[in-house]
């Protein structure tokens, strides 16, 4: 998939397409809370596999049971279709 920057109308629709994510400046972000560190780390491992599949890696942080993920395509300078795809796949993991 060749990434392209999302245009303003696509960004407006983005919040509906990927519930739980927030547009902040030039990235999308979501906070996830789990019961403990093992659950958070297990989630991060699943996300790592998705990101590796797309060769697109997030900025993220983990403190005990909290994981914050920020997605942006730095070389294009903003939010792309690839960020949207990865956010959608992350949401699908939570639905399982």
C-alpha positions as CSV (number, residue, x, y, z in Angstrom):
1,X,0.0,0.0,0.0
2,X,1.4,3.3,-1.0
3,X,0.7,5.9,1.7
4,X,-0.8,9.3,0.8
5,X,-1.7,12.2,3.1
6,X,-5.4,12.3,4.0
7,X,-7.2,15.5,2.9
8,X,-9.3,17.6,5.2
9,X,-12.6,15.9,4.2
10,X,-11.0,12.5,4.8
11,X,-9.7,13.6,8.2
12,X,-13.2,14.7,9.2
13,X,-14.6,11.2,8.4
14,X,-11.6,9.6,10.1
15,X,-13.0,9.8,13.6
16,X,-16.1,7.9,12.5
17,X,-14.1,5.3,10.7
18,X,-11.7,4.6,13.6
19,X,-13.7,5.1,16.8
20,X,-11.7,5.9,19.9
21,X,-8.9,7.7,18.0
22,X,-8.3,11.4,18.3
23,X,-6.7,13.7,15.7
24,X,-4.0,15.8,17.4
25,X,-2.1,18.1,15.2
26,X,-0.4,15.8,12.6
27,X,-1.0,12.4,14.2
28,X,-3.8,10.2,15.5
29,X,-3.7,9.0,19.1
30,X,-5.5,6.6,21.3
31,X,-5.0,5.6,24.9
32,X,-5.7,2.0,26.0
33,X,-6.1,0.8,29.6
34,X,-5.7,-2.8,30.7
35,X,-6.0,-4.6,34.0
36,X,-2.2,-5.2,34.4
37,X,1.1,-5.0,32.7
38,X,0.9,-8.5,31.2
39,X,-2.3,-7.6,29.3
40,X,-0.8,-4.3,28.1
41,X,2.3,-6.0,26.9
42,X,0.4,-8.8,25.2
43,X,-1.6,-6.1,23.3
44,X,1.6,-4.3,22.4
45,X,3.0,-7.6,21.0
46,X,0.0,-8.0,18.7
47,X,0.3,-4.4,17.5
48,X,4.0,-4.9,16.8
49,X,3.1,-7.7,14.4
50,X,0.6,-5.6,12.6
51,X,3.0,-2.7,12.3
52,X,5.8,-4.9,11.0
53,X,3.5,-6.4,8.4
54,X,2.9,-2.8,7.1
55,X,6.5,-1.7,7.7
56,X,5.0,1.3,9.6
57,X,5.8,1.7,13.2
58,X,4.1,3.9,15.9
59,X,5.3,6.2,18.5
60,X,4.0,4.6,21.7
61,X,4.5,4.5,25.4
62,X,3.6,2.0,28.1
63,X,3.4,2.6,31.8
64,X,2.2,-0.5,33.7
65,X,-1.3,-1.1,32.4
66,X,-1.6,2.0,30.1
67,X,-0.6,2.1,26.4
68,X,-0.6,5.2,24.3
69,X,-0.3,4.9,20.5
70,X,0.5,7.7,18.2
71,X,0.4,7.2,14.4
72,X,1.7,9.5,11.8
73,X,3.7,9.1,8.6
74,X,6.7,11.3,9.3
75,X,8.2,11.2,5.8
76,X,5.0,12.6,4.4
77,X,4.4,15.0,7.3
78,X,1.1,13.9,8.6
79,X,-1.8,11.4,8.8
80,X,-2.0,9.0,5.9
81,X,-4.2,6.1,4.7
82,X,-1.6,3.8,6.2
83,X,-2.1,5.3,9.7
84,X,-5.9,4.8,9.2
85,X,-5.4,1.2,8.2
86,X,-3.2,0.4,11.2
87,X,-5.6,2.1,13.6
88,X,-8.5,0.1,12.1
89,X,-6.6,-3.1,12.6
90,X,-5.8,-2.2,16.2
91,X,-9.5,-1.5,16.8
92,X,-10.3,-5.0,15.4
93,X,-8.0,-6.6,17.9
94,X,-9.9,-5.0,20.7
95,X,-13.2,-6.2,19.3
96,X,-12.1,-9.9,19.5
